[in-house]
C-alpha cells in the first residue's frame, strides 16, 4: 500500500509530486475490467437476522439506474432530495446514483430531520425524493405538514417495508403522489414499482415488474401460482446480485436456479401488479394456521390513536405460537386492551386475533425504519420467562 498526500508529508508517506518520480512505485499494468466486475458491497438491513454483504456489479448499478429512470421519468431537470443513509441501497440506488446517471441535481442530508426536509423541498424546489414510512409519519405529524409548499414534488417514492393502502392515501390526500417501490439489497434494489399516474388507482400495490426485470410468484417447488394466490416472490435480471460476500452456502440457497429467492410472500392481481403480504420469516403458525403479521398490523395502523404496531408470535405449548400485538399510542392517547382487540371484530377470522396486547413507548427500528422483530420477540420472551 502506498500513502501519498499534498502539502506536508507525514513520516512513511510519499509526496504526491514525487510519486511518479519514484521508480519502485511504478504502477503495474492495469488488467482490463468488465461490467460484471464487483464494484459495491451493500449489507442487508439485518431486521430479521445477521446482515449479509451483497456483491453488486457495475452492470447491476447501470441497469438499476435504467429501471429508476423509467419509474420516475427521471431527467437532468430533476432535483432530488436524499435523506436516507447511503450505506443502504435505498438511499444510494433508488434515486441518488440514477440521478447522477441522467445528470440531475442531488441534495444530500447527513441525517433526516423533518424541518430540514421541508426547508430543502421549498428552497431547492425538489421534484423527487425517497421517504420511508417512518420519515413520512414524522413529517405528517409535524405542524408544518399542512402549510409547507410541496408543489414542486412530482412524486414521493416509499418502500423498505410493507406499506398499507390507507397510509398511501393519507399522503396522497395532501395533493401528492406517493408510490411504492419493491425490492431488496440483492435486487439493487428496484424490482417492481408503481408509476405516478397510477398512484391512486393502485395505492397499496408494490407495482409492475421493473422495465429490465423479471418477477414471479412461486410455490414451494418454484412453480408459478395463479393471480390472487400467495407465494414466494423471486426475481431475475441484470440488476440482481449473484452472490453474498464470503457466504457460499447462503449464496447457493438464495440464488438457486438463476433466480433470487426473496423470502417475501406476495401475489399478482389480474393486471400483473404485485402485492407484498409478508416475509416468510415473519409468518406465524398458530394452531396450524399460517398468519401474516402485516394483515393485522394494517388494521391496527388504520386507527388514528395508534402510532406504531407490531405483531409477533411467542412460543405457546397449546397453539405452537400465540399472537402478541405490541402497540405504541399517539402522544397523550389512551386505549385499553379491550379497545385494541375490538379493532379486529368483523375484520378477520377469529383465529387471527391476538391473544395478548402489550403497550410500549416505541418499537426498535433499523436505520431505514424497519421494525426489528427479533428484538421485539426477544423482549417479549424475556418478560414471559421472568
Secondary structure as GFF3:
##gff-version 3
##sequence-region A 1 386
A	DSSP	beta_strand	4	5	.	.	.	ID=ss1
A	DSSP	beta_strand	14	15	.	.	.	ID=ss2
A	DSSP	three_ten_helix	16	21	.	.	.	ID=ss3
A	DSSP	three_ten_helix	23	25	.	.	.	ID=ss4
A	DSSP	beta_strand	38	43	.	.	.	ID=ss5
A	DSSP	beta_strand	53	57	.	.	.	ID=ss6
A	DSSP	alpha_helix	58	72	.	.	.	ID=ss7
A	DSSP	beta_strand	79	82	.	.	.	ID=ss8
A	DSSP	alpha_helix	89	91	.	.	.	ID=ss9
A	DSSP	pi_helix	92	96	.	.	.	ID=ss10
A	DSSP	alpha_helix	97	102	.	.	.	ID=ss11
A	DSSP	beta_strand	105	108	.	.	.	ID=ss12
A	DSSP	alpha_helix	114	124	.	.	.	ID=ss13
A	DSSP	beta_strand	128	130	.	.	.	ID=ss14
A	DSSP	alpha_helix	133	140	.	.	.	ID=ss15
A	DSSP	beta_strand	155	158	.	.	.	ID=ss16
A	DSSP	alpha_helix	165	172	.	.	.	ID=ss17
A	DSSP	beta_strand	178	182	.	.	.	ID=ss18
A	DSSP	three_ten_helix	185	187	.	.	.	ID=ss19
A	DSSP	beta_strand	192	193	.	.	.	ID=ss20
A	DSSP	three_ten_helix	196	198	.	.	.	ID=ss21
A	DSSP	beta_strand	208	209	.	.	.	ID=ss22
A	DSSP	beta_strand	214	218	.	.	.	ID=ss23
A	DSSP	beta_strand	231	236	.	.	.	ID=ss24
A	DSSP	beta_strand	243	244	.	.	.	ID=ss25
A	DSSP	alpha_helix	248	254	.	.	.	ID=ss26
A	DSSP	three_ten_helix	256	258	.	.	.	ID=ss27
A	DSSP	beta_strand	260	268	.	.	.	ID=ss28
A	DSSP	beta_strand	274	279	.	.	.	ID=ss29
A	DSSP	three_ten_helix	280	282	.	.	.	ID=ss30
A	DSSP	beta_strand	284	286	.	.	.	ID=ss31
A	DSSP	beta_strand	289	291	.	.	.	ID=ss32
A	DSSP	alpha_helix	293	301	.	.	.	ID=ss33
A	DSSP	beta_strand	306	316	.	.	.	ID=ss34
A	DSSP	beta_strand	320	329	.	.	.	ID=ss35
A	DSSP	alpha_helix	337	342	.	.	.	ID=ss36
A	DSSP	three_ten_helix	350	352	.	.	.	ID=ss37
A	DSSP	beta_strand	356	359	.	.	.	ID=ss38
A	DSSP	alpha_helix	373	385	.	.	.	ID=ss39
###
